[in-house]
Amino acid sequence: MKIFLLIGIKIYWLLMPKSKRKKCIFRTSCSNYVFKITAKGGLWKGLKALKFRYVNCRHGYQLFKNPINNKIHLILPNREVINEENIAERLLK
């Protein structure tokens, strides 16, 4: 069953040029992340990863700089905190 999700992502990559894709707030793009999770963990883990990224990637996030270590963090709409290593480089500029 996971093959359908993987094929769907590959079709998305083929049909949607990179210039037309929405910009992800995560360093690893949403489609790449979901593809990797699905390939390793199966359909249910892939669908769970897809839901997580869909809910948290578009809007409602906040960037903040930690005054203690001077690093940038991202607070997602679900209140999860993402470290600088996982934030898209375009947001760190």
PyMOL commands that place a pseudoatom at each C-alpha (Angstrom):
pseudoatom trace, name=CA, resn=MET, resi=1, chain=A, elem=C, hetatm=0, pos=[0.000, 0.000, 0.000]
pseudoatom trace, name=CA, resn=LYS, resi=2, chain=A, elem=C, hetatm=0, pos=[2.850, 2.402, 0.696]
pseudoatom trace, name=CA, resn=ILE, resi=3, chain=A, elem=C, hetatm=0, pos=[3.745, 2.210, -2.981]
pseudoatom trace, name=CA, resn=PHE, resi=4, chain=A, elem=C, hetatm=0, pos=[0.688, 4.344, -3.841]
pseudoatom trace, name=CA, resn=LEU, resi=5, chain=A, elem=C, hetatm=0, pos=[1.847, 7.194, -1.612]
pseudoatom trace, name=CA, resn=LEU, resi=6, chain=A, elem=C, hetatm=0, pos=[5.399, 6.931, -2.942]
pseudoatom trace, name=CA, resn=ILE, resi=7, chain=A, elem=C, hetatm=0, pos=[4.186, 6.947, -6.549]
pseudoatom trace, name=CA, resn=GLY, resi=8, chain=A, elem=C, hetatm=0, pos=[1.915, 9.905, -5.778]
pseudoatom trace, name=CA, resn=ILE, resi=9, chain=A, elem=C, hetatm=0, pos=[4.881, 11.882, -4.461]
pseudoatom trace, name=CA, resn=LYS, resi=10, chain=A, elem=C, hetatm=0, pos=[6.992, 10.957, -7.494]
pseudoatom trace, name=CA, resn=ILE, resi=11, chain=A, elem=C, hetatm=0, pos=[4.197, 12.083, -9.820]
pseudoatom trace, name=CA, resn=TYR, resi=12, chain=A, elem=C, hetatm=0, pos=[4.015, 15.354, -7.885]
pseudoatom trace, name=CA, resn=TRP, resi=13, chain=A, elem=C, hetatm=0, pos=[7.774, 15.821, -8.391]
pseudoatom trace, name=CA, resn=LEU, resi=14, chain=A, elem=C, hetatm=0, pos=[7.451, 15.124, -12.124]
pseudoatom trace, name=CA, resn=LEU, resi=15, chain=A, elem=C, hetatm=0, pos=[4.411, 17.288, -12.802]
pseudoatom trace, name=CA, resn=MET, resi=16, chain=A, elem=C, hetatm=0, pos=[5.053, 20.230, -10.477]
pseudoatom trace, name=CA, resn=PRO, resi=17, chain=A, elem=C, hetatm=0, pos=[8.163, 22.251, -11.329]
pseudoatom trace, name=CA, resn=LYS, resi=18, chain=A, elem=C, hetatm=0, pos=[10.215, 23.346, -8.320]
pseudoatom trace, name=CA, resn=SER, resi=19, chain=A, elem=C, hetatm=0, pos=[9.502, 26.973, -9.137]
pseudoatom trace, name=CA, resn=LYS, resi=20, chain=A, elem=C, hetatm=0, pos=[5.735, 26.383, -8.729]
pseudoatom trace, name=CA, resn=ARG, resi=21, chain=A, elem=C, hetatm=0, pos=[5.901, 24.421, -5.453]
pseudoatom trace, name=CA, resn=LYS, resi=22, chain=A, elem=C, hetatm=0, pos=[5.048, 26.141, -2.205]
pseudoatom trace, name=CA, resn=LYS, resi=23, chain=A, elem=C, hetatm=0, pos=[8.055, 26.980, -0.045]
pseudoatom trace, name=CA, resn=CYS, resi=24, chain=A, elem=C, hetatm=0, pos=[8.464, 24.745, 2.977]
pseudoatom trace, name=CA, resn=ILE, resi=25, chain=A, elem=C, hetatm=0, pos=[9.464, 26.137, 6.379]
pseudoatom trace, name=CA, resn=PHE, resi=26, chain=A, elem=C, hetatm=0, pos=[11.475, 23.002, 7.106]
pseudoatom trace, name=CA, resn=ARG, resi=27, chain=A, elem=C, hetatm=0, pos=[14.983, 22.373, 5.787]
pseudoatom trace, name=CA, resn=THR, resi=28, chain=A, elem=C, hetatm=0, pos=[13.896, 19.039, 4.286]
pseudoatom trace, name=CA, resn=SER, resi=29, chain=A, elem=C, hetatm=0, pos=[10.940, 19.741, 2.014]
pseudoatom trace, name=CA, resn=CYS, resi=30, chain=A, elem=C, hetatm=0, pos=[7.604, 18.249, 2.978]
pseudoatom trace, name=CA, resn=SER, resi=31, chain=A, elem=C, hetatm=0, pos=[7.446, 15.908, -0.011]
pseudoatom trace, name=CA, resn=ASN, resi=32, chain=A, elem=C, hetatm=0, pos=[11.011, 14.648, 0.569]
pseudoatom trace, name=CA, resn=TYR, resi=33, chain=A, elem=C, hetatm=0, pos=[10.319, 14.146, 4.273]
pseudoatom trace, name=CA, resn=VAL, resi=34, chain=A, elem=C, hetatm=0, pos=[7.092, 12.224, 3.675]
pseudoatom trace, name=CA, resn=PHE, resi=35, chain=A, elem=C, hetatm=0, pos=[8.734, 10.148, 0.927]
pseudoatom trace, name=CA, resn=LYS, resi=36, chain=A, elem=C, hetatm=0, pos=[11.606, 9.167, 3.237]
pseudoatom trace, name=CA, resn=ILE, resi=37, chain=A, elem=C, hetatm=0, pos=[9.333, 8.341, 6.191]
pseudoatom trace, name=CA, resn=THR, resi=38, chain=A, elem=C, hetatm=0, pos=[6.989, 6.294, 3.990]
pseudoatom trace, name=CA, resn=ALA, resi=39, chain=A, elem=C, hetatm=0, pos=[9.843, 4.370, 2.354]
pseudoatom trace, name=CA, resn=LYS, resi=40, chain=A, elem=C, hetatm=0, pos=[11.350, 3.480, 5.739]
pseudoatom trace, name=CA, resn=GLY, resi=41, chain=A, elem=C, hetatm=0, pos=[8.293, 3.163, 7.977]
pseudoatom trace, name=CA, resn=GLY, resi=42, chain=A, elem=C, hetatm=0, pos=[5.383, 2.231, 5.756]
pseudoatom trace, name=CA, resn=LEU, resi=43, chain=A, elem=C, hetatm=0, pos=[2.089, 3.753, 4.744]
pseudoatom trace, name=CA, resn=TRP, resi=44, chain=A, elem=C, hetatm=0, pos=[0.697, 4.648, 8.185]
pseudoatom trace, name=CA, resn=LYS, resi=45, chain=A, elem=C, hetatm=0, pos=[3.848, 6.427, 9.292]
pseudoatom trace, name=CA, resn=GLY, resi=46, chain=A, elem=C, hetatm=0, pos=[3.951, 8.204, 5.936]
pseudoatom trace, name=CA, resn=LEU, resi=47, chain=A, elem=C, hetatm=0, pos=[0.347, 9.367, 6.278]
pseudoatom trace, name=CA, resn=LYS, resi=48, chain=A, elem=C, hetatm=0, pos=[1.042, 10.535, 9.820]
pseudoatom trace, name=CA, resn=ALA, resi=49, chain=A, elem=C, hetatm=0, pos=[4.084, 12.493, 8.589]
pseudoatom trace, name=CA, resn=LEU, resi=50, chain=A, elem=C, hetatm=0, pos=[2.001, 13.980, 5.758]
pseudoatom trace, name=CA, resn=LYS, resi=51, chain=A, elem=C, hetatm=0, pos=[-0.672, 15.133, 8.211]
pseudoatom trace, name=CA, resn=PHE, resi=52, chain=A, elem=C, hetatm=0, pos=[1.956, 16.628, 10.551]
pseudoatom trace, name=CA, resn=ARG, resi=53, chain=A, elem=C, hetatm=0, pos=[3.602, 18.583, 7.749]
pseudoatom trace, name=CA, resn=TYR, resi=54, chain=A, elem=C, hetatm=0, pos=[0.296, 19.682, 6.223]
pseudoatom trace, name=CA, resn=VAL, resi=55, chain=A, elem=C, hetatm=0, pos=[-0.984, 21.038, 9.537]
pseudoatom trace, name=CA, resn=ASN, resi=56, chain=A, elem=C, hetatm=0, pos=[2.277, 22.728, 10.591]
pseudoatom trace, name=CA, resn=CYS, resi=57, chain=A, elem=C, hetatm=0, pos=[3.979, 23.917, 7.424]
pseudoatom trace, name=CA, resn=ARG, resi=58, chain=A, elem=C, hetatm=0, pos=[1.803, 26.655, 6.006]
pseudoatom trace, name=CA, resn=HIS, resi=59, chain=A, elem=C, hetatm=0, pos=[0.963, 29.333, 8.540]
pseudoatom trace, name=CA, resn=GLY, resi=60, chain=A, elem=C, hetatm=0, pos=[0.826, 30.105, 12.233]
pseudoatom trace, name=CA, resn=TYR, resi=61, chain=A, elem=C, hetatm=0, pos=[4.486, 29.512, 13.001]
pseudoatom trace, name=CA, resn=GLN, resi=62, chain=A, elem=C, hetatm=0, pos=[6.774, 31.923, 14.873]
pseudoatom trace, name=CA, resn=LEU, resi=63, chain=A, elem=C, hetatm=0, pos=[10.516, 32.421, 14.691]
pseudoatom trace, name=CA, resn=PHE, resi=64, chain=A, elem=C, hetatm=0, pos=[12.393, 33.502, 17.786]
pseudoatom trace, name=CA, resn=LYS, resi=65, chain=A, elem=C, hetatm=0, pos=[16.011, 33.907, 18.828]
pseudoatom trace, name=CA, resn=ASN, resi=66, chain=A, elem=C, hetatm=0, pos=[16.992, 32.240, 22.084]
pseudoatom trace, name=CA, resn=PRO, resi=67, chain=A, elem=C, hetatm=0, pos=[18.900, 34.838, 24.127]
pseudoatom trace, name=CA, resn=ILE, resi=68, chain=A, elem=C, hetatm=0, pos=[20.845, 32.147, 25.998]
pseudoatom trace, name=CA, resn=ASN, resi=69, chain=A, elem=C, hetatm=0, pos=[22.485, 30.353, 23.055]
pseudoatom trace, name=CA, resn=ASN, resi=70, chain=A, elem=C, hetatm=0, pos=[21.748, 32.982, 20.367]
pseudoatom trace, name=CA, resn=LYS, resi=71, chain=A, elem=C, hetatm=0, pos=[20.155, 30.346, 18.085]
pseudoatom trace, name=CA, resn=ILE, resi=72, chain=A, elem=C, hetatm=0, pos=[16.948, 30.699, 16.132]
pseudoatom trace, name=CA, resn=HIS, resi=73, chain=A, elem=C, hetatm=0, pos=[14.030, 28.391, 16.890]
pseudoatom trace, name=CA, resn=LEU, resi=74, chain=A, elem=C, hetatm=0, pos=[10.663, 27.892, 15.246]
pseudoatom trace, name=CA, resn=ILE, resi=75, chain=A, elem=C, hetatm=0, pos=[7.421, 27.372, 17.150]
pseudoatom trace, name=CA, resn=LEU, resi=76, chain=A, elem=C, hetatm=0, pos=[4.922, 25.401, 15.072]
pseudoatom trace, name=CA, resn=PRO, resi=77, chain=A, elem=C, hetatm=0, pos=[1.142, 25.845, 15.301]
pseudoatom trace, name=CA, resn=ASN, resi=78, chain=A, elem=C, hetatm=0, pos=[0.981, 22.690, 17.453]
pseudoatom trace, name=CA, resn=ARG, resi=79, chain=A, elem=C, hetatm=0, pos=[3.466, 24.380, 19.870]
pseudoatom trace, name=CA, resn=GLU, resi=80, chain=A, elem=C, hetatm=0, pos=[6.346, 22.037, 18.989]
pseudoatom trace, name=CA, resn=VAL, resi=81, chain=A, elem=C, hetatm=0, pos=[9.714, 23.813, 18.924]
pseudoatom trace, name=CA, resn=ILE, resi=82, chain=A, elem=C, hetatm=0, pos=[12.037, 23.156, 15.965]
pseudoatom trace, name=CA, resn=ASN, resi=83, chain=A, elem=C, hetatm=0, pos=[15.780, 23.757, 16.208]
pseudoatom trace, name=CA, resn=GLU, resi=84, chain=A, elem=C, hetatm=0, pos=[17.754, 25.900, 13.778]
pseudoatom trace, name=CA, resn=GLU, resi=85, chain=A, elem=C, hetatm=0, pos=[19.195, 22.834, 12.010]
pseudoatom trace, name=CA, resn=ASN, resi=86, chain=A, elem=C, hetatm=0, pos=[15.701, 21.868, 10.793]
pseudoatom trace, name=CA, resn=ILE, resi=87, chain=A, elem=C, hetatm=0, pos=[14.508, 25.317, 9.711]
pseudoatom trace, name=CA, resn=ALA, resi=88, chain=A, elem=C, hetatm=0, pos=[14.598, 26.249, 6.024]
pseudoatom trace, name=CA, resn=GLU, resi=89, chain=A, elem=C, hetatm=0, pos=[17.642, 28.388, 5.236]
pseudoatom trace, name=CA, resn=ARG, resi=90, chain=A, elem=C, hetatm=0, pos=[15.486, 31.043, 3.574]
pseudoatom trace, name=CA, resn=LEU, resi=91, chain=A, elem=C, hetatm=0, pos=[13.853, 31.775, 6.940]
pseudoatom trace, name=CA, resn=LEU, resi=92, chain=A, elem=C, hetatm=0, pos=[17.186, 32.154, 8.731]
pseudoatom trace, name=CA, resn=LYS, resi=93, chain=A, elem=C, hetatm=0, pos=[18.359, 35.066, 6.604]
for i in range(1, 93): cmd.bond("trace and resi %d" % i, "trace and resi %d" % (i + 1))
show_as sticks, trace
zoom trace
